[in-house]
Amino acid sequence: MRNPENEIIIQAAREFAQREIAPHVMDWDENQSFPVALFHQLGEMGFMGILVPEELGGAGLSYFDYVNIVDEISQVDPSIGLSIAAHNSLCTNHILCFGNQEQKEKWVPSLATGKVIGAWGLTEHNTGSDAGGMGTTAVRDGDEWVINGAKNFITHAISGDLAVVMTRTGEVGASRNSTVFVLEKGMPGFTSGKKENKLGMRASETAELIMNNVRVPDSHRLGEVGEGFKQALSILDGGRISIAALSLGISKGAYQAALKYSKERKQFGKSICEFQAINFKLAEMATKIKASELLIDEACRLKENDERMTMEGAMAKYYASEACVEISTDAVQIFGGYGYTKDFPVEKFYRDSKLCTIGEGTTEIQKLIIGREIIKD
């Protein structure tokens, strides 16, 4: 769903990606460098506060614009698309959705302008989807809370300036046992740990967050005590659209590279795209991209209208993420031996794609969500 204003934003994202990102993609990937300065530039473009209202320093754009920006950036470097998504839809959006006015005014403007980079902490070593059993605890002590524990696989854990962190404030497995806090780097006991050496998305920093007797004022609590898990589920509903958009960008990037190569590569006197085996692969790729777009558009429409979209978001994430793995795999196959080298972009799309079926809820979790939704009365 695009209009002339959308097209202007898309073009701006496309030009920025080609100018500021494309020349550095493989260097960042090889060195696992998280380009902090780039995210300050993205903030100047309005891409770090895409969904934030203008009165809080953001761009005040729609979810459709958000998806288009993540899509365009990810066609050039999915790592950067992933970090934009994590900052916007997880950290910043959580404060925007569940913070009070004072909290929004304190933290959102600096996040929206890219002066501050945000992280979001839910996953732990032993509790991925089983968030009710998390080990990170918050114990009240007067007007403060004392937080202990660790989060892993956290985007921007090292370079981030603040983090929205889920803690357990009740018994393991009990209902309403989770509460959310905003932690700022520099708080005593709040540090980062091991940086992960990853298969793909290597320019998007992933590491541990460690909390050792971190004392947090009650004014840093987002929402009511005990409603943290409910908040997280709401944020993840929108976050699944983010990963679907990221997946779509990977699919398009891999497909466009494969299509171009198949037209240029000659065998037996004609372009390989004319051979049915290759032509059918391209047809399947194009169809999967279109199907992904339609599922994402439907989820966006519901999100934009503040309608429930748990199932539609899960469907978009499930389909688009699996499709991007299939498309990037076929792209490597079309390139043949060249696709297995780092001289062409499909090798990186192939490595980056797999994260999309894991992050913000695995494919299996998406099926579980969809299955529960379709049998509701």
Secondary structure by P-SEA (a helix, b strand, c coil): cccaaaaaaaaaaaaaaaccccccaaaaaaaccccaaaaaaaaaacccccccccccccccccaaaaaaaaaaaaaccaaaaaaaaaacccaaaaaaccccaaaaaacccccccccbbbbbbccccccccccccccbbbbbcccbbbbbbccccccccccccccbbbbbcccccccccbbbbbbccccccccccccccccccccbbbbbbbbcccccccccccccccaaaaaaaaaaaaaaaaaaaaaaaaaaaaaaaaaaaaaacccccccccccaaaaaaaaaaaaaaaaaaaaaaaaaaaaaaccccaaaaaaaaaaaaaaaaaaaaaaaaaacccccccccaaaaaaaaaaaaacccccaaaaaaaaaaaaacc
